[in-house]
Amino acid sequence: MKLLSIAIPCYNSEAYMRNCIESLLPGGNEVEILIVDDGSTKDNTAQIADEYEARYPGICRAIHQENGGHGEAVNAGLRAATGIYFKVVDSDDWVNAEAYKEVLETLRSFVMGNQTLDMLITNFVYEKQGAKHKRVMQYRTALPKRQLCTWKDVKVFMLGQYILMHSVIYRTQMLKECGLELPKHTFYVDNIFVFQPLPYVKTFYYLDVNFYRYFIGRQDQSVNEQVMIGRIDQQLLVTRLMLGYYHSAKITNHKLRHYMVRYLEIMMTISSILAIKSGTDENMAKKKQLWENLREQDLALYMRLRWGFLGQSMNLPGKSGRTVSIAGYKISQKFFGFN
């Protein structure tokens, strides 16, 4: 059994996937690298995946499937994973070598010890193209460092400070037991990946190292603002699914509940902002319907989100109200790093 399974969803990723894979190879035999070719047709992604499997047998494994989108590639990686822990690294991203060593040492210490770790959290760096200063998402104000914690140990998550896919490594069995199944052909499902499992996470550990390097800046990237507006229906779908997961989970721990509500707040903000910035009546109607559906499903959650600062700024009437919404937009920019 491997210590860590790492899934790399790849779709026409020839231009950058080698850099990603090479950054993960120093994990050696403790790590399995699952290169998921999600039906690539325009380049040599499939051949590169096979090449690495041939060069590094027992470490790299090529998985070929019909195109199902990022979520289905993550699902395929999770189904195939044999490691005790599981992480997703996107094909245009990479990891820091020194931090990688510390991550593996930390995971190893829990496997060898008598305490169960459900989620390891690390920092990640926005490798934004053209940016002089690299912004780091870190959790020092929110989580105790280098100790096994439960939700009762959480301190303060600042607005704009969230645990994202780049931050987490899960215990594989826990992830499978929580029934995680990301929707096919849908972008932005990484939000579900770091939201739905949270009620099942009983213990976590914050390792304050800048492990993951999140590349951002390609014009076709899913978090490019214009691309997001064009895919607003997928953003709305993911937001609705997350609202449903929260409603059905019936969270009792108040700190976990508070964090999950704050996450839903930013999801509602982003969905609303995209509708406003699209400038179309059709998308504004979809925004209105999203809020109305929430009110019908969970009135208490609706009141919390609708009358919070961000909710109010998303729902002010007229052109002047939409101008105020820019405050929420700027928070959304920080959340995604999009331009």
C-alpha positions in Angstrom: 0.0 0.0 0.0 1.2 3.5 -0.9 1.4 6.4 1.6 0.0 8.9 -0.8 -2.0 8.8 -4.1 -1.9 11.9 -6.3 -4.4 12.2 -9.1 -3.5 14.5 -12.0 -6.5 15.3 -14.2 -5.2 15.9 -17.7 -7.1 17.2 -20.7 -5.0 18.3 -23.7 -2.2 19.1 -21.1 0.8 18.3 -23.2 2.3 21.8 -22.8 2.6 21.7 -19.0 1.9 18.2 -17.6 5.5 17.1 -17.6 6.5 19.9 -15.2 3.7 18.8 -12.8 4.6 15.1 -12.9 8.4 15.8 -12.5 7.7 17.9 -9.4 5.9 14.8 -7.8 8.4 12.1 -8.7 10.7 12.9 -5.7 8.1 11.2 -3.6 9.6 7.9 -4.8 7.9 4.6 -4.1 5.8 5.9 -1.2 3.7 7.8 -3.7 1.6 6.7 -6.7 1.0 9.3 -9.4 -2.3 8.7 -11.2 -2.2 10.5 -14.5 -5.8 10.6 -15.6 -6.1 11.3 -19.4 -9.7 12.6 -19.6 -10.3 11.8 -23.3 -7.6 14.2 -24.7 -7.7 14.3 -28.5 -5.8 17.4 -29.6 -2.3 16.6 -28.4 0.0 13.9 -26.9 -1.4 13.9 -23.4 -2.3 10.2 -23.6 1.1 9.2 -25.0 2.9 11.3 -22.3 0.9 9.5 -19.6 1.9 6.1 -21.0 5.5 7.2 -21.3 5.7 8.0 -17.6 4.0 4.7 -16.6 6.6 2.9 -18.7 9.5 4.9 -17.2 8.3 4.7 -13.6 6.5 1.4 -13.2 4.9 1.1 -9.7 5.0 4.9 -9.3 3.2 6.4 -12.3 0.0 4.9 -13.6 -1.9 6.1 -16.7 -5.6 6.0 -16.6 -7.5 6.6 -19.9 -11.2 7.5 -20.0 -13.8 9.1 -22.2 -14.0 12.8 -21.6 -16.0 13.4 -18.4 -14.6 16.7 -17.2 -12.4 17.7 -14.3 -14.8 16.1 -11.7 -14.9 12.8 -13.4 -11.1 12.7 -13.7 -10.9 13.3 -9.9 -13.5 10.5 -9.4 -11.4 8.2 -11.6 -8.3 9.0 -9.6 -10.1 8.3 -6.3 -11.6 5.0 -7.5 -8.1 3.9 -8.5 -6.3 5.2 -5.5 -4.5 2.6 -3.3 -2.7 5.2 -1.1 -3.6 5.8 2.6 -4.0 9.5 1.7 -5.2 11.2 -1.5 -4.5 14.5 -3.2 -5.4 16.2 -6.5 -2.8 18.3 -8.4 -3.9 19.9 -11.5 -1.8 19.3 -14.6 -0.7 23.0 -14.9 0.3 23.2 -11.3 3.3 21.8 -9.3 4.6 21.3 -5.8 7.6 22.7 -3.9 10.3 20.1 -3.3 11.2 21.0 0.3 7.6 21.3 1.4 6.9 17.9 -0.3 9.4 16.2 2.0 7.7 17.7 5.1 4.3 16.6 3.8 5.4 13.0 3.4 7.2 13.0 6.7 4.0 14.3 8.4 1.8 11.7 6.8 4.2 8.9 7.6 4.3 9.9 11.2 0.5 9.5 11.5 0.5 6.2 9.7 3.3 4.9 12.0 1.6 6.3 15.1 -1.7 5.6 16.9 -3.7 8.7 15.9 -6.0 9.0 12.9 -5.5 12.0 10.6 -8.4 12.7 8.3 -7.2 15.9 6.6 -3.8 17.6 6.2 -3.8 21.3 5.3 -0.9 23.2 3.8 -0.5 26.6 2.3 -0.6 27.3 -1.5 1.0 30.0 -3.6 -0.8 31.8 -6.4 1.6 31.6 -9.3 -0.1 34.4 -11.2 1.3 35.1 -14.6 2.9 38.6 -14.6 2.5 39.2 -10.9 5.7 40.5 -9.1 4.6 39.4 -5.7 3.3 35.9 -5.2 0.3 35.8 -2.9 0.2 32.9 -0.4 -3.0 31.4 1.0 -2.1 30.5 4.6 -4.1 29.6 7.7 -2.1 30.9 10.7 -5.0 33.0 12.0 -7.5 30.1 11.7 -5.7 26.9 12.7 -3.2 25.8 15.3 0.1 24.9 13.7 1.6 21.4 13.7 -0.8 19.7 16.0 -3.7 17.3 15.6 -6.9 19.3 15.9 -10.7 18.9 15.8 -13.2 21.6 14.8 -13.4 22.9 18.4 -9.7 24.0 18.0 -10.5 26.3 15.0 -9.7 30.0 15.6 -10.8 32.7 13.1 -11.1 32.3 9.4 -10.8 35.7 7.8 -13.1 36.8 5.0 -11.5 35.5 1.8 -9.5 32.7 3.7 -10.8 29.3 2.6 -9.6 25.7 2.5 -9.4 25.0 -1.2 -8.5 21.9 -3.2 -4.9 23.1 -3.4 -4.7 23.1 0.4 -5.9 19.6 1.3 -4.8 16.0 1.5 -7.6 13.7 2.7 -7.5 10.2 4.2 -8.6 8.1 1.2 -10.9 5.8 3.0 -12.7 8.7 4.7 -13.2 10.4 1.3 -14.7 7.2 -0.2 -16.9 6.6 2.8 -18.4 10.1 2.6 -19.8 9.2 -0.8 -18.0 11.9 -2.7 -19.0 11.8 -6.4 -18.2 14.9 -8.4 -20.6 15.8 -11.3 -19.5 15.1 -14.9 -18.8 17.8 -17.5 -19.0 20.5 -14.8 -16.4 23.1 -13.9 -15.8 24.5 -10.4 -16.4 21.1 -8.8 -13.3 21.6 -6.7 -15.5 23.6 -4.4 -17.6 20.5 -3.7 -14.4 18.5 -3.1 -13.5 20.8 -0.2 -17.0 21.2 1.1 -19.0 18.0 1.1 -16.4 15.9 3.1 -16.0 18.4 5.9 -18.6 16.9 8.3 -16.8 13.6 8.0 -13.4 15.2 8.9 -13.0 14.6 12.6 -9.2 15.4 12.8 -6.9 17.6 10.9 -3.4 19.0 11.0 -2.1 22.3 9.6 1.4 22.1 8.2 2.5 25.7 7.7 4.6 25.2 4.5 4.1 26.6 1.0 3.5 23.2 -0.7 1.2 23.7 -3.7 1.9 26.1 -6.6 -1.3 27.2 -8.3 -0.6 28.6 -11.7 -3.1 31.2 -12.9 -3.2 33.5 -15.9 -4.0 31.4 -19.1 -6.7 33.1 -21.1 -8.6 29.8 -21.4 -8.4 29.0 -17.7 -11.6 28.1 -16.0 -11.2 31.0 -13.5 -10.7 33.6 -16.1 -13.5 36.1 -15.5 -15.0 36.0 -19.0 -14.8 32.2 -19.1 -16.6 32.1 -15.8 -19.4 34.3 -17.1 -19.7 32.0 -20.1 -20.0 29.0 -17.7 -22.4 30.7 -15.2 -24.8 27.8 -15.4 -22.1 25.4 -14.1 -21.3 27.8 -11.3 -24.9 27.9 -10.4 -25.2 24.1 -10.4 -22.2 23.7 -8.1 -23.6 26.3 -5.7 -27.0 24.6 -5.6 -25.4 21.2 -4.9 -23.4 22.7 -2.1 -26.4 24.3 -0.6 -28.1 20.9 -0.7 -25.1 19.2 1.0 -25.1 21.7 3.8 -28.9 21.4 4.3 -28.8 17.6 4.4 -25.8 17.3 6.7 -27.4 19.0 9.7 -24.1 20.3 11.1 -24.1 20.4 14.9 -20.6 21.8 15.6 -21.0 25.5 15.6 -17.4 26.3 14.3 -17.8 23.9 11.4 -21.2 25.3 10.7 -19.9 28.8 10.7 -17.1 28.0 8.3 -19.4 26.2 5.9 -21.9 29.0 5.9 -19.0 31.5 5.1 -18.0 29.3 2.2 -21.6 29.3 0.9 -21.6 33.0 1.3 -18.7 33.4 -1.1 -20.3 30.9 -3.5 -23.5 32.9 -3.6 -21.5 36.1 -4.0 -19.6 34.7 -7.0 -22.7 33.4 -8.7 -24.5 36.7 -8.2 -21.5 38.8 -9.4 -21.1 36.7 -12.5 -24.8 37.3 -13.3 -24.5 41.1 -12.7 -21.3 41.4 -14.7 -22.8 39.5 -17.6 -25.3 42.3 -18.1 -28.1 40.0 -19.4 -31.7 39.8 -18.1 -31.5 36.1 -18.5 -28.7 35.7 -16.0 -30.2 38.2 -13.6 -33.3 36.0 -13.6 -31.1 33.0 -12.8 -29.6 34.9 -9.9 -33.0 35.8 -8.6 -34.1 32.2 -8.9 -31.1 30.9 -7.0 -31.9 33.1 -4.0 -35.6 32.2 -4.2 -34.8 28.5 -4.3 -32.6 28.9 -1.2 -35.3 30.7 0.7 -37.7 27.9 -0.1 -35.2 25.1 0.9 -33.7 26.6 4.1 -35.1 29.9 5.4 -32.6 30.2 8.2 -29.7 29.8 5.9 -31.3 32.2 3.4 -31.7 34.9 6.1 -28.0 34.4 7.2 -26.7 34.7 3.6 -29.2 37.3 2.3 -28.7 39.8 5.1 -25.0 39.4 5.6 -22.8 42.1 4.1 -22.0 40.2 0.9 -25.7 39.1 0.5 -26.9 42.6 0.9 -24.4 44.0 -1.6 -25.5 41.3 -4.2 -29.1 42.2 -3.9 -29.3 46.0 -3.9 -31.8 47.3 -6.5 -30.9 49.4 -9.6 -27.7 50.5 -11.2 -26.4 52.1 -7.9 -26.9 48.8 -6.2 -24.9 47.0 -8.8 -22.1 49.5 -8.3 -22.0 48.6 -4.6 -21.6 45.0 -5.7 -18.1 45.7 -6.8 -17.0 45.3 -3.1 -18.2 41.7 -3.3 -16.5 41.3 -6.6 -13.1 42.3 -5.2 -13.5 39.7 -2.5 -14.3 37.2 -5.2 -11.2 38.2 -7.1 -9.1 37.5 -4.0 -10.9 34.1 -3.5 -10.1 32.9 -7.0 -7.2 35.2 -8.0 -8.9 35.7 -11.4 -8.4 38.7 -13.5 
